[in-house]
C-alpha cells in the first residue's frame, strides 16, 4: 500500500537547523512531484516548497526562500527539507505530499517542528 513516512522533526532553538525526510513506498516515486507543507495551530495548511519529479525544478514560499532547501533522491524514494536559520514562526507540523496530474495526492503523517528558546 501507499505510504509516506515523515521524520526529522523536533525542538530547536531559533537560528538552528533541522533536516526533514519523507520516505515513500507503494507507488512510483520518481513520477511524482513532491512537496512539503506545514500547518501551524489555528492556521491553514500552506505550501513550503516543491520539487519536480526529476528534481530539476524547485519552488519555495517567500517566507522560507534562502533558508530552506528541498531535494530528493529517487534511488532512495526520499525527499528532504533542509531548514536553516529557523524562526519561531516556522513552528508547525510539516507534511510531505506526492502529486501528479490525474492521480490522487498522497500525504505523509506529519512531523512536528518547534522553534523555541
C-alpha positions in Angstrom: 0.0 0.0 0.0 1.0 3.6 -0.4 2.9 5.1 2.5 4.8 8.3 3.1 6.7 8.5 6.4 7.8 11.9 7.6 10.7 12.1 10.1 13.2 14.5 11.4 11.1 17.0 13.4 11.9 18.1 16.9 12.6 21.1 19.2 15.3 23.5 18.0 16.4 26.9 19.2 15.9 30.0 17.0 18.7 30.1 14.4 19.1 26.4 14.4 18.7 23.8 11.7 16.8 20.6 11.1 16.5 18.2 8.1 13.2 16.6 7.5 12.9 13.4 5.5 10.0 11.7 3.7 10.4 8.2 2.6 7.8 6.8 0.1 6.7 3.3 -0.8 3.9 1.7 -2.7 4.0 3.9 -5.8 6.5 5.1 -8.5 8.1 7.8 -6.5 10.2 9.2 -9.5 7.0 10.0 -11.4 5.6 12.4 -8.7 6.1 16.0 -7.8 7.0 16.1 -4.1 6.2 19.0 -1.8 6.4 20.0 1.8 3.6 21.7 3.5 3.1 23.0 7.1 0.2 23.7 9.4 0.5 25.9 12.5 -2.1 25.8 15.2 -5.2 27.7 14.1 -3.9 28.3 10.6 -4.5 26.7 7.3 -2.0 24.3 5.8 0.4 26.1 3.5 2.9 25.1 0.8 6.5 25.4 1.9 8.5 24.0 -1.1 8.1 21.7 -4.0 10.4 19.8 -6.4 9.7 18.3 -9.8 9.8 14.6 -10.4 13.4 14.6 -11.7 14.5 17.3 -9.3 15.2 19.9 -11.9 12.7 22.5 -10.7 12.1 23.8 -7.2 9.7 26.3 -5.8 9.6 28.0 -2.3 7.2 30.1 -0.3 8.5 33.6 0.1 8.8 33.1 3.9 11.4 30.4 3.6 13.4 31.4 0.5 17.1 31.5 1.2 16.6 29.4 4.4 15.1 26.1 3.3 16.2 23.7 0.6 14.2 20.9 -0.9 15.9 18.0 -2.5 15.1 14.4 -3.5 16.9 11.1 -4.0 14.8 9.0 -6.4 17.0 6.0 -5.8 16.1 6.1 -2.1 12.4 7.2 -2.7 13.1 10.0 -0.3 12.5 13.8 -0.3 14.3 16.1 2.1 13.8 19.6 3.5 16.9 21.2 4.9 15.8 24.0 7.2 18.3 26.6 8.4 18.1 29.8 10.3 14.9 28.6 11.9 12.5 31.1 13.4 9.7 30.7 16.0 7.2 31.3 13.2 8.4 28.2 11.5 6.8 26.2 14.3 4.2 23.8 12.7 3.5 20.3 11.7 5.3 19.5 8.5 3.8 17.2 5.9 5.1 15.8 2.6 2.9 15.3 -0.3 3.2 13.3 -3.6 1.2 14.6 -6.5 0.9 14.2 -10.3 -1.8 15.1 -12.8 -4.9 12.9 -12.9 -3.8 10.9 -9.8 -4.7 11.0 -6.2 -2.4 13.0 -3.9 -0.6 11.1 -1.1 0.2 12.7 2.2 2.6 11.8 5.0 1.5 11.6 8.6 3.4 14.8 9.6 6.3 15.6 11.9 6.3 18.4 14.5 8.8 21.2 14.3 9.1 23.5 17.3 11.4 26.5 17.3 11.7 27.9 20.7 14.4 29.1 23.2 
